[in-house]
């Protein structure tokens, strides 16, 4: 991975030399000392000997381990329960390797704060998948890490790249510029235990996912639903991920400025296991309380985002609010949708509501300055079920396929559609008797107010 000079030099670093380096701070995380993996710990930089036990022995709750350029082989998993965890490459050419058949977290850590930065993870050996599990009390910083190779394993439970949590509701963890372009195989869901790119499980803090690039995961690119954490996705590319590219929850959570795509012409991985559990959606909002005992509050947002769904081999929408999802705002977003017979945007009803959901919660969908184009035929472009007070304003919808419908509000009261162009081959708009519409046109250029900058 190519690193910037600023990253190689560190961020806000101050050191005092008293024999060893002490008092080092990176990205706001303080370490009592820094050790060199080669000169201080005796790690082999040529990849011929196991480094895991030497690394494990260095962590005393205050130490940052830095790796000079080289290849470092991990034979075993390192399990840590400590105050600080820090692993950082000093150079852009730091590679961690693993034996063929390795399928576990190579670091499994519980800590107050953590830093992981500037290294690559090699999962090219056959039947190999690995990652890091990090349960932090007060946050973390992860930056400039790439998984190289396709992380597949002959197992019913494939290790995810990251499993993250921040417990303190007032603290934040950041993962930035993480890249995995061949995550696993796109249909390898494996009954919910296929490989995930970034998983957020538990916690109540904020997790920011900034400028990451995730492709071809069998069990979600980002899997961050059913959590009380605020998950904030800013920028990045998410392509050809099964179930969906970004799956998240409610209050404090958003997707802003991302590019999300389904395009088989850009996939070169295995075409196996496509018979079952294979459905690629762009974004899913889900708020079941199965994992956490209660559902988080409503408030999910998608803004300034491009979603392109071309020749999707599955009936997946661009955006889907599942039956137990609550409200969703979609702002300043462009969708290209070519899937016949499936809504580009789907707010599911409560017919399949699970016992852990509450029918009385607000369930509206609100779209403003959203453009939906593409060649999809048949069925509605936007379908909202049991979504009272939903609103669609200042939007442009043009679907060129035969018998394509526009907006359908089913069992949804007090809805409003205004100042929109809806250019489709069949019925443009279907409202309940309590719904209202104003200034609806059926042809013309996109409205001037379709795009702009919105606050997060």
C-alpha positions, 0 to 999 in steps of 0.5 A: 500500500502506498503511504503518504509522507505524513502517514509514514512520519506519524501524526502528532508525534512527540518523543523523548529519548531516554535510551528507548523512545518514550512518550509517543503519541499517534492519532491522539493515542499515547504510548509509554514506549516504542519498540522496534520489532526487529532490533528490540524483539528479534523478529525475522523481517524475511518471513522465515520464522514465526513472530507471533509469540515475540509480539505477544510478549511485548504488550504490557499495556503501554507499548507500541510495536513498530515494524521496519520494511519486511515480511513477517510471518504469523504462525499463531493467534495473539490474544490480548487483554490490556490497556493499549495495543499498538502495531504500526509499520514504519515503512510502506513495505510491511507485509504480514503472512500466514500459513496455508489453511490459517482461518482465525483472528491473528490478533484478538484484543480487548483494550482501552485504546488501540492503533493499527497502521501501515501494513498489508495482510497476505491471504493469498495462500490457499484456504486462508482468511484472517483479520483482527478482532478489537473490543475497545473501551475508548476508541481506536485508530486504524489506517492504511491497511490492505488485505491482499488476495482472496480470503476464502476458507473451506470452513462454515465460519470464515474469519472476517477482516475486522470485528470492531466495537467501542463501548464508551458512548462518548468515544470514537473509533476510526478505520480509514483507507482499509482496502480489500478488493477480493474479500472472498467470493460473492455468493459465499454467505455460508448461513451467515458465517461467510466472510465480512469486511468490517463488522461492528458488533455491540458497543455504544460508541461512534465508529467512523469508516472513512475512504475504505474500499471493499469488494466481493465479500460473501456476507456484507461489505460493512455489517453494522446493523443491530447495534447501538453504535453510531456507524458513520461511513464517509466516502469509499468504494463498495462493490459486488458484496453479497447481502449488501455493501453497507448494512447499518442501523439508526440514530447517529448513523449515516452513509455520506459520499460513498460509491456503491456498485453491483456489476458482474463485469467487474467480478472475477472470483468464483461463481459457486454457491449462487443457488441459495442466500445470494442477493446483492443490495446496495444499502440495507437499514436493519434494526432488529434487537436480537443481538442487543436486547433493544433497538436503537432509535431511528435516524439513519441517513444516506446522502451525497452517494452514488449507487449503480446497479447494473445486470445484477444477477440477483433481485437486489435493490439499491436501497432496502429498509428491512421490515424492522428498520425504522426511518430513513432520509435519502438526500442528494443521491444518484441511483442508476438501476437496471434490475427488472421487476425489483424496486430501486428503493424498497421500504418493506412493510410489517407483514413479515414483522418479527416479534422483536420489532415494534409496529408503533415506531415511525417507519417513514421514508423521505427522499429529497434531491434524489435522481433514479435513472436506468433501464429497469422494466416492470414493477415499481421504482420506489415501493413503500409499504406501511410507511405513514408520513413518507415524503418524496420531494424534488426528485427525478425518476426516469426508468426506460424499461417496458411497464416500469412504474414510478412511486407506489405507496401501499398502506401508507397514510398522510404521504406527500410527493412534490415537485418531481419528474416521474418518467416511466412507461406505466403508472407514475404515482399511486397514493392512498386516499390520505396522500397528496401530490403537487407539481408532478411532471412526466417528462423533462430534465432533472430539477435544478434542486435535485443535487446540492450539499446537505449537512450530515 
